[in-house]
Amino acid sequence: MTKIFKQLGRHWAACLAVVALLIVQAYCDLSLPDYTSKIVDTGIQQGGIESPVPDTVRSTTLQALELLMSEDDAALADEAYSDPDADGVRTLNPDADTAALENAFTTPDVVLYMAAAKNAATAAGTTDTVVPTAYDLDAVATQLAAASQAPGAREMLQSQLTDGLAQLDETVADSLSSQAMLLVALEYDAQGIAHDVQMSYLLRTGGQMLALTLLMVAVAVAVGFIASRVSAAIGRDLRRDVFRTVVGYSNAEIEKFSTASLITRTTNDIQQVQFVCVILLRMVAYAPILGIGGIMHVASGNTGLEWIIFVAVAALLALIAVLMNVAMPKFKQMQVLVDRLNLVSREILTGIMPIRAFSREEFEEKRFDRANTDLMKTQLFTNRTMVAMMPFMTLIMNGTSLLIVWFGGKAMDLGNMQVGEMIAFITYTMQIVMSFLMLSMVAVMLPRAGVAADRIDEVIKTPSTIHDPAAPKALPSDGTHGVVAFHDVSFRYPGSDEDALEHISFTARPGETTAIIGSTGCGKSTLLNLIPRFYDVTEGSVTIDGVDVRDMTQAQLHDELGYVPQKGVLFSGTITSNLKFGGDHITDADAEQAAEIAQATEFISAKPEGFDSPIAQGGSNVSGGQKQRLSIARAIAKHPQIYLFDDSFSALDYKTDVALRRALKAKTDNATVIIVAQRISTVLHANQILVLDEGRIVGKGTHAQLMESCPAYQEIARSQLSQKELNLQKEGE
């Protein structure tokens, strides 16, 4: 996990921007339930009235309310309103002290409304509660105005009001205070503006909700954009780092990881890390902000239902703990099984022709099916585990909502909660639960991504055994180039108990051809691979112009070499792009000349597009001999000082082989040529032939010399040439 966060740390500025945007998104998300509550409670139930202090009031109603206030409150109320207009309506001044006015108006509002309701019930001849009208309000206001004319009436009214309120308990008092808005609604109805006030409030609040929603959408899009760019950049950087590391690997590191595993790590594993980085930025960072904000909103209320949230979170955490313990080992195992499937697939696809030739299709199908089935079973187990989690999550969420509605309904019945408050509480609870749900989902993904990150990091941090020296040496500038010398060289493959090469010493000079021949597995290709440092020697040294190849940079070393591998390798593109693979300095003329020397011009010219003919991946659209000739031409076009041919003429017929070597001899008069070959005919005219047997040089000299002195060479010659050919060679000597 630390490795994933380390990758995110490289983009700390973008991550901070994401966190800032998520705070804004959470603020919008957490504000919406409050606005929903306001629309239900205030906009619908209270007619859009937010305060017991009316914005406009008729003079008669204000006088009646002032009679129910203390003298100080009455004076404050009178000063807070403008003079009456032509209709006798007074407007609240913008600079009025609203908080003080609310304390002054609340109780008189409730008392005046109850008096109007009583008047309505009396007029209807019933003792039941009757909703008063503007007429009832005016009648009560007129009665209060008339009663206030009697001496001491005001003081007596205030005393009765104080005694009555003192007898009420706190719950009833709170319930009565919530009804203060009813008088304001009745007053607005009397003025004929009740509908306008309600619609104004709903439009204003709804507009604010819409603005917050649009802001939240914009922020969410911005977060997604930044998170996607960050994760894409992380994926790009990881692929680049892995590729650079793998390109610098020697054969030992490639064999250690295997090609299939390296491909899996470069594709599937990096995709896992990339996906989790997006999730971390969009969900993991957002879930705590949203959850903590939801808890703070719930805690700030007085609903008394906070315990439901703790029960829901505890049940959720218990479920997550069980699932993590069950599914986690399988997630870790899945990566290994993906590697195995890729390995089997690659082996089958690359070896499809031998498989068909030996009629092993059924066996390979079973082998693939075993690897595929093992992966399928593991994926099914993890997927079923995750699917099983969802019904339990749904049960917890719906059970939580049921508890809130049950106990919230009781609270509303007691007057301690309104409908909008309960809706908001349910929303906040779901946000809190969803936060933990998001964290739980990520907690399941993180271990698999952590394993992928470890596998990627293992590749990046595995140093190559072949590396450039700290202080590289340059080749001498005396005009002599291309002298390759082996000084008592021994080599052992990593992990092997025996040397593959033992005490090899020889010198290959410019203008000469050095051939290496021997039985299969004697170490010919291994010896050649020590020159370009595909492996480093175990003992002794390999020098070029007196400089140890380990003391020069690999780029400098490889610039001196023209290497043709045992198996011709071509790259997707065109014939020209393959011939110019050695560098930008190669011209079209160089490529054409190299193709002519390699005896490739004839089949290239036969193609409709000539040198611009396409080459498929791996050179699958050309024959083995054509592929080998193009590989030889690629090395020639580079104009190297040293040519290395690793059994590069094996796919050529005898006529083409002779013509190619004759043309090559003329081209490489001043270059050092080292050839690994199986055929005597290929090395017959070499200036120096090395005969290898079980990793040792058992013969060194020309063909004639070796035919006289080297039994191993004689055996090879007799196995490939007839007695007549051997006699002709003797006569030619």
ZAMARGU-4260 file (C-alpha; in steps of 0.2 Angstrom, whole numbers, plus 5000, padded with zeros to 4 digits):
<rodrens>
0) 5000/5000/5000 | 5014/5012/5004 | 5020/5010/4986 | 5004/5015/4979 | 5003/5031/4990
5) 5021/5034/4985 | 5016/5035/4967 | 5002/5047/4972 | 5014/5057/4982 | 5023/5061/4966
10) 5008/5071/4961 | 5005/5079/4977 | 4999/5096/4970 | 4985/5087/4960 | 4980/5077/4975
15) 4979/5092/4986 | 4968/5100/4973 | 4957/5085/4973 | 4955/5085/4992 | 4950/5104/4991
20) 4937/5100/4978 | 4931/5085/4988 | 4928/5096/5003 | 4918/5108/4992 | 4908/5093/4985
25) 4905/5086/5002 | 4899/5103/5008 | 4886/5104/4994 | 4881/5086/4997 | 4879/5089/5015
30) 4869/5105/5013 | 4856/5098/5001 | 4847/5088/5015 | 4845/5104/5025 | 4837/5112/5010
35) 4826/5098/5008 | 4821/5099/5026 | 4818/5118/5024 | 4807/5115/5009 | 4796/5102/5018
40) 4795/5110/5035 | 4796/5129/5031 | 4791/5130/5012 | 4776/5118/5013 | 4771/5116/5031
45) 4774/5134/5036 | 4769/5142/5020 | 4787/5148/5017 | 4787/5158/5033 | 4804/5157/5042
50) 4802/5169/5057 | 4788/5173/5069 | 4791/5191/5065 | 4781/5196/5049 | 4789/5205/5035
55) 4773/5215/5033 | 4759/5218/5046 | 4743/5227/5047 | 4742/5241/5060 | 4727/5233/5069
60) 4737/5216/5070 | 4753/5224/5076 | 4743/5234/5090 | 4735/5218/5096 | 4752/5210/5097
65) 4759/5224/5106 | 4746/5223/5119 | 4752/5205/5123 | 4770/5211/5124 | 4779/5220/5138
70) 4781/5239/5136 | 4799/5238/5131 | 4795/5224/5118 | 4780/5234/5112 | 4791/5249/5109
75) 4804/5239/5100 | 4791/5232/5089 | 4784/5248/5085 | 4801/5256/5080 | 4805/5241/5069
80) 4791/5244/5057 | 4788/5259/5045 | 4773/5270/5045 | 4757/5262/5038 | 4754/5264/5019
85) 4737/5268/5012 | 4731/5251/5016 | 4737/5252/5034 | 4751/5239/5031 | 4768/5242/5040
90) 4784/5235/5033 | 4799/5228/5043 | 4814/5239/5042 | 4829/5231/5034 | 4841/5236/5049
95) 4829/5229/5063 | 4836/5218/5077 | 4828/5202/5071 | 4834/5191/5085 | 4827/5203/5098
100) 4810/5204/5089 | 4808/5185/5088 | 4809/5184/5107 | 4796/5198/5108 | 4784/5191/5095
105) 4784/5172/5098 | 4773/5171/5113 | 4761/5185/5107 | 4760/5176/5090 | 4754/5160/5098
110) 4742/5168/5110 | 4734/5179/5097 | 4732/5164/5085 | 4725/5153/5099 | 4712/5167/5103
115) 4708/5168/5084 | 4705/5149/5084 | 4694/5150/5099 | 4684/5164/5091 | 4682/5153/5076
120) 4676/5138/5086 | 4664/5149/5096 | 4657/5156/5080 | 4655/5138/5073 | 4647/5132/5089
125) 4659/5118/5093 | 4673/5114/5106 | 4684/5106/5093 | 4699/5115/5086 | 4695/5126/5071
130) 4707/5134/5059 | 4704/5153/5060 | 4702/5165/5046 | 4707/5183/5043 | 4690/5188/5049
135) 4693/5179/5066 | 4710/5187/5068 | 4702/5205/5064 | 4688/5201/5077 | 4701/5196/5091
140) 4711/5212/5087 | 4696/5223/5088 | 4691/5215/5105 | 4709/5217/5112 | 4709/5235/5106
145) 4692/5239/5115 | 4698/5230/5131 | 4714/5240/5132 | 4704/5256/5134 | 4699/5251/5152
150) 4710/5257/5166 | 4724/5244/5171 | 4718/5232/5157 | 4735/5230/5150 | 4744/5226/5166
155) 4730/5213/5170 | 4732/5205/5153 | 4751/5204/5155 | 4749/5196/5172 | 4737/5183/5166
160) 4748/5179/5151 | 4764/5177/5162 | 4755/5165/5175 | 4748/5155/5161 | 4765/5152/5153
165) 4773/5148/5169 | 4761/5133/5171 | 4767/5125/5155 | 4780/5112/5155 | 4795/5114/5143
170) 4789/5101/5130 | 4772/5110/5128 | 4781/5127/5128 | 4792/5121/5114 | 4777/5114/5105
175) 4768/5131/5106 | 4783/5141/5100 | 4783/5130/5084 | 4765/5137/5081 | 4771/5155/5081
180) 4772/5155/5062 | 4753/5151/5061 | 4749/5168/5066 | 4761/5176/5053 | 4753/5164/5040
185) 4736/5170/5045 | 4741/5188/5044 | 4749/5186/5026 | 4732/5177/5021 | 4723/5192/5028
190) 4734/5204/5017 | 4732/5192/5002 | 4750/5188/5000 | 4752/5171/5008 | 4754/5162/4991
195) 4766/5174/4985 | 4777/5172/5001 | 4776/5154/4999 | 4781/5153/4981 | 4795/5166/4984
200) 4802/5155/4997 | 4801/5139/4987 | 4809/5147/4972 | 4823/5155/4982 | 4827/5139/4992
205) 4825/5128/4976 | 4836/5139/4966 | 4849/5138/4980 | 4848/5119/4979 | 4850/5119/4961
210) 4865/5130/4962 | 4873/5119/4975 | 4869/5104/4964 | 4877/5111/4949 | 4892/5116/4959
215) 4893/5099/4965 | 4892/5091/4948 | 4905/5103/4941 | 4917/5099/4956 | 4913/5080/4953
220) 4918/5082/4935 | 4934/5091/4940 | 4939/5078/4953 | 4936/5064/4940 | 4946/5074/4927
225) 4961/5077/4939 | 4960/5059/4946 | 4960/5051/4929 | 4974/5062/4923 | 4984/5057/4939
230) 4981/5039/4937 | 4985/5039/4919 | 5001/5048/4923 | 5005/5035/4936 | 5002/5021/4924
235) 5012/5030/4911 | 5027/5032/4923 | 5026/5014/4929 | 5026/5007/4912 | 5040/5018/4907
240) 5050/5013/4922 | 5047/4995/4920 | 5051/4996/4901 | 5067/5005/4904 | 5072/4993/4918
245) 5068/4977/4908 | 5077/4984/4892 | 5092/4985/4903 | 5090/4968/4910 | 5103/4954/4905
250) 5096/4937/4900 | 5098/4931/4918 | 5085/4944/4924 | 5073/4940/4910 | 5074/4921/4914
255) 5072/4925/4932 | 5055/4934/4930 | 5050/4925/4914 | 5043/4934/4899 | 5025/4930/4903
260) 5026/4937/4921 | 5035/4953/4914 | 5020/4955/4902 | 5007/4953/4916 | 5016/4965/4927
265) 5017/4978/4913 | 4999/4977/4908 | 4987/4969/4921 | 4997/4974/4937 | 4999/4992/4931
270) 4981/4993/4927 | 4976/4987/4944 | 4987/5001/4952 | 4980/5014/4940 | 4962/5009/4944
275) 4965/5009/4962 | 4973/5027/4961 | 4957/5033/4953 | 4947/5025/4967 | 4958/5032/4981
280) 4956/5050/4974 | 4938/5049/4971 | 4931/5038/4985 | 4943/5035/4998 | 4947/5053/5000
285) 4929/5058/4999 | 4921/5045/5011 | 4929/5051/5027 | 4925/5069/5023 | 4907/5065/5019
290) 4906/5053/5034 | 4913/5065/5047 | 4902/5079/5040 | 4887/5069/5041 | 4891/5064/5059
295) 4893/5082/5063 | 4877/5087/5056 | 4868/5073/5065 | 4876/5077/5081 | 4872/5096/5080
300) 4853/5091/5080 | 4842/5086/5095 | 4833/5071/5087 | 4839/5059/5100 | 4841/5046/5086
305) 4860/5046/5085 | 4861/5029/5092 | 4854/5021/5076 | 4869/5027/5066 | 4881/5019/5078
310) 4871/5003/5077 | 4872/5003/5058 | 4890/5007/5057 | 4894/4994/5070 | 4885/4981/5059
315) 4893/4987/5044 | 4911/4985/5051 | 4907/4968/5057 | 4901/4963/5040 | 4917/4970/5032
320) 4928/4961/5044 | 4921/4944/5040 | 4922/4947/5021 | 4940/4953/5022 | 4945/4938/5031
325) 4936/4927/5019 | 4941/4935/5002 | 4958/4943/5006 | 4968/4927/5003 | 4960/4923/4987
330) 4963/4941/4980 | 4982/4938/4983 | 4981/4921/4975 | 4973/4928/4959 | 4988/4937/4953
335) 4998/4921/4953 | 4985/4912/4944 | 4984/4926/4931 | 5003/4924/4928 | 5001/4905/4926
340) 4987/4907/4913 | 4998/4920/4903 | 5013/4908/4904 | 5003/4893/4898 | 4994/4904/4884
345) 5011/4911/4878 | 5019/4893/4877 | 5005/4886/4868 | 5003/4900/4855 | 5022/4901/4852
350) 5023/4882/4850 | 5007/4879/4840 | 5017/4871/4826 | 5026/4858/4836 | 5010/4855/4846
355) 5001/4851/4830 | 5015/4841/4823 | 5015/4829/4838 | 4996/4829/4839 | 4997/4836/4857
360) 4982/4848/4855 | 4971/4838/4867 | 4985/4838/4880 | 4988/4857/4878 | 4969/4860/4879
365) 4968/4851/4896 | 4984/4861/4902 | 4976/4877/4897 | 4959/4872/4904 | 4967/4868/4921
370) 4975/4885/4922 | 4959/4894/4916 | 4948/4884/4928 | 4959/4888/4943 | 4958/4906/4939
375) 4939/4905/4936 | 4936/4896/4952 | 4946/4909/4962 | 4937/4924/4953 | 4920/4916/4956
380) 4924/4914/4974 | 4929/4932/4976 | 4915/4938/4965 | 4902/4928/4975 | 4909/4934/4991
385) 4907/4952/4985 | 4889/4949/4978 | 4884/4941/4995 | 4890/4957/5003 | 4877/4968/4994
390) 4861/4960/5001 | 4868/4962/5019 | 4872/4980/5015 | 4855/4983/5008 | 4848/4975/5024
395) 4858/4986/5035 | 4853/5002/5025 | 4835/4997/5024 | 4834/4992/5043 | 4842/5009/5047
400) 4829/5018/5037 | 4815/5008/5046 | 4822/5012/5063 | 4823/5030/5059 | 4805/5031/5052
405) 4799/5021/5067 | 4807/5031/5081 | 4806/5047/5071 | 4787/5045/5069 | 4786/5044/5088
410) 4796/5060/5090 | 4785/5069/5077 | 4770/5063/5087 | 4777/5071/5103 | 4781/5087/5093
415) 4800/5085/5095 | 4803/5082/5076 | 4796/5088/5060 | 4794/5078/5043 | 4808/5088/5035
420) 4820/5085/5049 | 4816/5066/5048 | 4820/5066/5030 | 4836/5075/5032 | 4841/5063/5046
425) 4838/5048/5035 | 4848/5056/5021 | 4863/5060/5033 | 4862/5042/5040 | 4863/5035/5022
430) 4877/5046/5018 | 4887/5040/5033 | 4883/5022/5030 | 4888/5024/5011 | 4904/5032/5017
435) 4908/5016/5026 | 4902/5006/5012 | 4914/5015/5000 | 4928/5012/5012 | 4924/4994/5013
440) 4923/4992/4994 | 4940/5000/4993 | 4947/4989/5007 | 4943/4974/4996 | 4952/4981/4981
445) 4967/4988/4990 | 4975/4971/4994 | 4975/4965/4976 | 4982/4982/4970 | 4995/4981/4984
450) 5001/4964/4978 | 5001/4971/4960 | 5012/4986/4966 | 5024/4975/4975 | 5026/4965/4959
455) 5029/4980/4949 | 5041/4987/4962 | 5050/4970/4962 | 5054/4972/4943 | 5059/4991/4945
460) 5071/4988/4960 | 5079/4972/4953 | 5096/4978/4947 | 5103/4971/4931 | 5119/4961/4933
465) 5125/4970/4917 | 5127/4989/4920 | 5139/5003/4914 | 5154/5007/4924 | 5155/5022/4935
470) 5170/5028/4926 | 5170/5021/4908 | 5185/5020/4897 | 5186/5025/4879 | 5193/5015/4865
475) 5210/5020/4859 | 5211/5033/4845 | 5227/5026/4836 | 5217/5020/4821 | 5217/5001/4826
480) 5199/4995/4829 | 5191/4979/4831 | 5203/4968/4840 | 5193/4956/4850 | 5203/4945/4863
485) 5198/4932/4876 | 5210/4931/4891 | 5208/4915/4900 | 5189/4917/4901 | 5177/4906/4911
490) 5159/4907/4912 | 5145/4899/4923 | 5126/4902/4921 | 5118/4910/4937 | 5112/4895/4948
495) 5123/4882/4939 | 5136/4871/4947 | 5147/4869/4932 | 5156/4881/4920 | 5148/4882/4903
500) 5165/4889/4897 | 5182/4885/4904 | 5199/4895/4901 | 5195/4902/4884 | 5209/4912/4876
505) 5210/4918/4858 | 5212/4934/4848 | 5201/4939/4833 | 5208/4953/4822 | 5202/4965/4809
510) 5202/4959/4791 | 5201/4941/4797 | 5187/4929/4800 | 5186/4919/4816 | 5175/4904/4816
515) 5168/4894/4831 | 5162/4876/4828 | 5158/4862/4839 | 5144/4850/4844 | 5127/4855/4850
520) 5128/4862/4867 | 5147/4865/4868 | 5145/4883/4872 | 5147/4892/4855 | 5133/4904/4857
525) 5137/4907/4875 | 5155/4912/4870 | 5148/4924/4857 | 5136/4932/4869 | 5150/4937/4881
530) 5156/4950/4868 | 5141/4961/4868 | 5139/4958/4887 | 5123/4948/4886 | 5132/4939/4900
535) 5147/4944/4910 | 5162/4933/4911 | 5164/4924/4928 | 5183/4924/4927 | 5195/4932/4915
540) 5191/4946/4903 | 5185/4950/4886 | 5193/4965/4878 | 5191/4976/4862 | 5207/4985/4857
545) 5214/4981/4874 | 5199/4989/4884 | 5189/4977/4894 | 5171/4977/4888 | 5165/4979/4906
550) 5175/4995/4907 | 5166/5004/4893 | 5147/5009/4892 | 5135/4997/4884 | 5131/5010/4871
555) 5149/5012/4866 | 5152/4994/4865 | 5136/4990/4855 | 5141/5004/4842 | 5156/4994/4838
560) 5146/4978/4835 | 5135/4971/4821 | 5125/4956/4829 | 5115/4943/4820 | 5106/4932/4832
565) 5104/4913/4830 | 5085/4915/4827 | 5082/4930/4815 | 5071/4943/4824 | 5062/4956/4814
570) 5051/4970/4820 | 5034/4976/4814 | 5036/4989/4801 | 5043/4989/4783 | 5059/4981/4776
575) 5067/4998/4776 | 5063/5001/4794 | 5071/4984/4799 | 5086/4987/4788 | 5089/5005/4796
580) 5086/4998/4814 | 5105/5001/4818 | 5103/5020/4818 | 5097/5036/4809 | 5114/5037/4801
585) 5109/5023/4789 | 5104/5029/4772 | 5093/5021/4759 | 5109/5017/4749 | 5116/5009/4764
590) 5101/4998/4766 | 5100/4993/4748 | 5118/4989/4747 | 5117/4978/4763 | 5102/4969/4756
595) 5112/4965/4740 | 5126/4958/4750 | 5114/4948/4760 | 5107/4941/4744 | 5090/4948/4749
600) 5087/4960/4734 | 5079/4946/4723 | 5065/4942/4735 | 5063/4961/4740 | 5061/4966/4722
605) 5048/4953/4719 | 5037/4961/4731 | 5025/4974/4724 | 5030/4987/4736 | 5049/4983/4736
610) 5058/4990/4751 | 5042/4997/4758 | 5034/4980/4759 | 5026/4978/4777 | 5034/4966/4789
615) 5022/4958/4802 | 5026/4956/4820 | 5040/4944/4822 | 5042/4943/4803 | 5029/4930/4802
620) 5025/4935/4784 | 5042/4930/4777 | 5051/4913/4777 | 5065/4908/4788 | 5078/4910/4775
625) 5072/4928/4771 | 5071/4933/4789 | 5089/4927/4791 | 5095/4937/4776 | 5086/4952/4782
630) 5094/4950/4799 | 5111/4949/4791 | 5108/4964/4780 | 5102/4974/4795 | 5119/4971/4803
635) 5129/4975/4787 | 5119/4992/4785 | 5126/4998/4802 | 5144/4997/4795 | 5151/4990/4812
640) 5169/4987/4816 | 5165/4969/4823 | 5153/4957/4815 | 5145/4943/4826 | 5136/4929/4817
645) 5128/4917/4828 | 5124/4902/4817 | 5116/4915/4805 | 5118/4905/4789 | 5109/4889/4795
650) 5093/4893/4785 | 5102/4897/4769 | 5104/4885/4755 | 5122/4881/4750 | 5122/4892/4734
655) 5115/4907/4743 | 5127/4904/4758 | 5142/4904/4746 | 5136/4919/4737 | 5133/4929/4753
660) 5149/4924/4761 | 5159/4930/4745 | 5150/4946/4745 | 5152/4948/4764 | 5171/4945/4762
665) 5173/4959/4750 | 5163/4971/4762 | 5171/4966/4778 | 5190/4967/4773 | 5194/4979/4787
670) 5182/4972/4800 | 5183/4958/4812 | 5171/4944/4808 | 5167/4931/4821 | 5155/4917/4815
675) 5147/4903/4825 | 5142/4889/4813 | 5137/4871/4813 | 5142/4868/4795 | 5159/4865/4789
680) 5156/4873/4773 | 5152/4890/4782 | 5169/4890/4791 | 5180/4882/4778 | 5189/4897/4772
685) 5190/4906/4789 | 5207/4913/4794 | 5205/4905/4811 | 5194/4891/4817 | 5190/4887/4835
690) 5184/4870/4839 | 5174/4869/4856 | 5170/4853/4865 | 5161/4854/4882 | 5166/4872/4885
695) 5184/4870/4881 | 5195/4875/4865 | 5201/4858/4859 | 5207/4865/4842 | 5213/4881/4834
700) 5219/4884/4817 | 5214/4884/4798 | 5204/4870/4791 | 5219/4862/4784 | 5228/4863/4800
705) 5214/4856/4810 | 5211/4842/4798 | 5229/4836/4802 | 5229/4839/4821 | 5211/4840/4828
710) 5201/4823/4830 | 5186/4833/4835 | 5186/4843/4820 | 5190/4828/4809 | 5175/4820/4816
715) 5163/4834/4812 | 5171/4836/4794 | 5168/4817/4791 | 5150/4818/4797 | 5146/4832/4785
720) 5158/4830/4770 | 5160/4814/4759 | 5177/4806/4757 | 5177/4813/4739 | 5175/4831/4745
725) 5188/4828/4758 | 5200/4821/4745 | 5197/4836/4734 | 5201/4848/4748 | 5217/4839/4751
730) 5222/4840/4732 | 5217/4859/4733 | 5229/4861/4747
</rodrens>
